[in-house]
Amino acid sequence: MALLLTDNDVQQLLTMTDAIDVAELALRELHQDKAENRPRHQFYANSQPPDALFMMRHFQGAIPKLGVMGLRVTTDVIGTGAHKPELRSFGSFMLFDLNTAGLLAIFHDHELQRMRVGAETGVAARYLARADAKTVGLLGAGYQAETQLAAVCAVRPIEKVRVYSPTSSRRSDFAQRMSKQLGISMTPVESARQAVEEADLVLASTNASVPVLDGDWLKPGCHLTSIVNSDRKVPRRELDNRTFARASLVGLGSIEQSKQDHAADIFGAIDAGALFWEWVCEIGDVIVGKAPGRTDDRQITVYKNNGLAIEFVALAWKTFMLAQQRSLGEQVPAHYFSGRRTK
């Protein structure tokens, strides 16, 4: 039997602290050459109406220490004229047993993905943000912003947050809800600049295609995380060149992924002479001591959260183990997903 775990199951089972810890474990294993990670690949095909594109993403990874391998597949239709169903995208994650090749679980993608993005941000903040960081400037008030904020609150003694979103009611509702959830002071502000200036931690958690802040707003010692990613087909930027020019360190989850995607934030800054690959490191190398990370409290550090398959694998494994302990999820016959092979 395989276990079907819904978004609601993941919400009940997986805490942000657990997610950060297992994501760090996965990155440590990878950077000690004890895990396997395949970069994310995008597949495109023409769709209807004519300016729409069908897109499929897939990537996989394996963590022998945990005895599991995983595969994530998502689909979407993108483009300004694209007809979209009620759900923005469709996706699932499959967890397999490395020793038997059997299917262990299938996850709805939404909540696992949200927690994965938050967990990577939390790992980066744990290693790159100042230990005494107490204030956050948050750009964005959507579903990703919630886990981004929860992640930094899990690893730093956050006391105050200023949040900006273009829609006044949205940022006010977000501030009220998250203040109650996290037990911290939250203030909705009128501009991105008001949110960013004087913040110890800045979280860019938007769906933007153009830069959402000016690097000159960042104060010395600030740590900034950005989550917008792009590829050659759909280039998007969340950060300006000045942000990279002021950074003492730029971190990524995967340099290989960034190069494969020709990520617009990174390559735009490199093309402008604001960034060089020699300044870029992977967060996994910081974790295992192959890269220095932050070396003083006045450095500005920038982290581009670009996602690794093994982080999904680690979070799915943890959720699966907790589901078994608490008897959550729906048992589904594994043969529904596999035909018998004949010799």
N, C-alpha and C positions, 0 to 999 in steps of 0.2 A: 504493500500500500504506500502511496505517496500522500503528503499532507498539503492541502490547499490552504494558504494563509492570505487573508484579505487585508486591505489597508487598515481596517478596524482592528484586526488581530495584531498587526505590527504596532499600532498606537498603544494597545494595551500592554504589550510585552516589552518593547525596546525603549530603554531610557537613553537620554542623550549621553550621559556619562558612560554607559556600557558601549554605546556606538563609537564614541571617541576612543575608548580603550582598545576595542577590537580593530578599529581602523588603524591605529598606531601599530598594533601587533602585525597587521598585514603588511604595512609599509616596512616595518623592521625586517620581517621575513624576506620580503622582496629584495631589499638592499643588502641582505646578507646572502643573496643568491640561493634562498631556500623556498622561493615561490615563483610562480609563472604568471605573467600578465600580458595579455594581448591588447594593443591600443584599440580604441573605439573606431569603427569604420562607418561611414555614411554612404548609403546607396540612394541614388535619385532616379526618378523616372517622370516623364511628362504626365500631367494629370489634366482634369477638366475643372474649371474653365481653362483656356489656353495659358493664362499666366500663373497657373498653379503647378506645384511640384509635389509628387509623392516622395516621402523620405523614410528610409529605414535605417536605424542605428543598431549595431550589434557589437558586443565585446564579451570576452571571457577571461577567466583567471582561475588559478588553482593554488591552494595552500596545503601542502602535504602535512604540515604540523596539525592541522585541523581535520585532515582526511576528506576534504571536500573540493569540488570544482563547481563553477557557476557560469551561466550564460544569461545575458540580458539582451532582449530584443524589444525595440519600440518602433512604432510607425506613426506618421503624421502626414498631413497635407498642409503645405505652406505656400505663401504667396498672398499678395494684397487682395486678389479676387477669389481666393480659395474658399469653396464651401466647406464649412466645418461642422461636424456633428456636435452634439452637446458636450462631449468629452473632447478636450484639446488634442489628446494623443492616446494611443493604445500601447500597452506594454506589459511585459511579464518577465519574471526572473525565475530561472530553474536551477535548483541546487542538486548536485549529484554526489554520490559516494565514490571517492577515488579508488577504493579497494574492491568494490563490487560492480562499479559502473552503473549502479541503479539510481533511479530518480528518487530523491528524498523529499523534495518539496517544490511547489510552484507558488510564487508570490505575485499578488497584484503589485504593479510597479510603483505607483504614485508615492505612497508613504515611505517605502524603502529607499526610493531615490531621494526624497526630501531629507531623510535622516542621513543618508550618505553624504550629501552635499554639506550639511551642517557638521557632520563628524570630521570631514577633512578640514573645514575651517577651524574647528576646535583644536585639532592636532597642530595645525600651523600656528595658531595663537599660543598654544602651550609652549612651543619652541621659539617663536619669533617675537611675540609681544613682550613688553616690559612686565616684570613680575608685579609691579604696583599699579598696573593699568586699572583705572576705576570708571572712566567715562567712555561712552560709545556714541559715535555719530552714525546713524543708520539711514541709508538711502534706499527706499523701497518699503512697502507695507503689504506685500503679497504673501503667498504661501511659503515661498523660500525664505523670506525675511524672518519668519517665526523661528525656524530651526537655526538660522545663522545667529540670531541673537541668543537663543538658548545655549548654543554651543560655546560662545565666548563667556557667557555667564557661568558655565560649568568649569571653566579653567582659569578664570580671573575674578578678582573680588569687585565685580561691577556694581556701582552704586547709582549712576545716573545715565540716562539715554536720551538723546535728542533725535527724533525721527522726522524725516521729510519724505513726503510723497506728493505728487502734483495735485491730487484730489484732497481737499481739506477734510472732508468727512471721513475719508478712508484712513488718513494718518491719525486723526483723533480717535476713531474707533480702535485702531490698532494699538495706540498708546494706552488706552484704557484697559483693553483686554490683556495685553502682555504685562502691564504693570501689576495687575492682579495675579496673573499666572506666575510671574517670576519674583514678585515681591521687591521690585526696584522702582525708583522714580523715573517716569517717562514723560517727556514733554514734546508735543508736536510743534514743529517750527515751520516758518513761512518760506524757507529757501534751503537749497542744498548747502549753501555756504554756512548758514547758521548751524546746520547739523554737524558739519565737518570741522570747522575751526575750533581749536582747543580740545578736540577729542583725542583720547589716548589710543582708541581703536576706532577705525572707520570700516564700516561694512557696506559695500556697494552690492545691493541685492535687487537688481532691477531687471527689466526685460528690454533694456535700451539697445539701440544700434549705433549710437554716437556717445561720446564721453559725457558723463554726468557730473563731473567735478573738475576743479582746477587744481593741479598739483601744488600751486603756491598756497592753497588753503591749509595744507597739512602742516601740523606743528612738529618741531623736532622731537624725535622719540616715538612718533606715531607708528602704529602698525595698521596697514590697510589690506583688506581682502576683497577681491572682486570675483564674481561667479559667472559673468557672461562669457560664453565660449562661442567660437565660430569656426568655419572652415572655408576652403577656397570658393565654394559655391555660394555660401551665405556669409559674407564677412560682416562682423559686428564688433563694435568697440564699446567699452564701458569706462576706460581710463584714457587720459590725454598723455601726450609725450612728456609734458613737464613733470607728471607724477613719476615716471620712470627715470627721468634725468635727476631728480632729487633723491631717489632711493639709493641707499648703501647696499641693499641686498634685494634681489628679486627671486622669489621662490615659486616653484611649480610642483604640481603633483607628478607630472611626467613631461620631460623635455621632448621625448620621442613623440608624444601625442601632439604637443604644440607644433613641432616641426612638420609632422604629417598633415595637420590641419591648416598649416600656414596661418596660425591664429592671429587675427587682425590686431589685437592689442599689442602683442609681442613684436610681430614683424613690422607693424606701423612705427613703433618706437625705434626699432633697429634701423629701418630705412631712413628715419629722420636723424640718426646719429645720437639719439637720446638713450640708447641701451645697446649693450654688447653682450654676446653670449657668455663671455668670461664673467659677467656679473650675475649670471643666472645659476641657481642650484635647484636640486630636487629636495623636497622636504624629507624624503626618506634618508638622504645622505646626511642631513642635519641630525636626524634621529640616531643614526648609528655612528656619528662622529667623523664622517668623511668630509663634511663641510662645516664651517664654523658657526653659521647662523649669526644672530645678533651678538656684537662684541662690545657695545656701549649703549647707554640709555638715551643718547641723543640721535642715534641712527633712525632714519625712516626705513621701514621694511615694507615690501609689497609682496602679496601672495596672490597668484592667479590659480584659483581652484578649478582644475581642468579634469579631475575625475579619473579613477583607475578601477578596472574590473575587480581587482582583488579586494577593494574596499567593500563593494557589493557582496562579494563572497563572504567576507568576514562578518558583516552585519546580518546577512541571511543565515549564516551558521549559528550565530548567537541567538537570533530570533527563533530558529528551528529548535534549538536545545531548550529554550525557555517554554516554547509551545508544548513540547513533549512533557516537561515537568508539570505544566499547568493544564494539560489535556485540552488545549485550544486548537482550533483549526478543524478542517473537514477532511476525513480520510477518503481518498479517491483510489480506486484500483489502478496500480501502475501500468497494467497492460493496456489501459486506454491510450497510453502514449507510446506504446512500443509493440510492433509486430514480432512474432517469433521468427528468428532466422533459421533457415534450413541449410544443411551442408550441401 
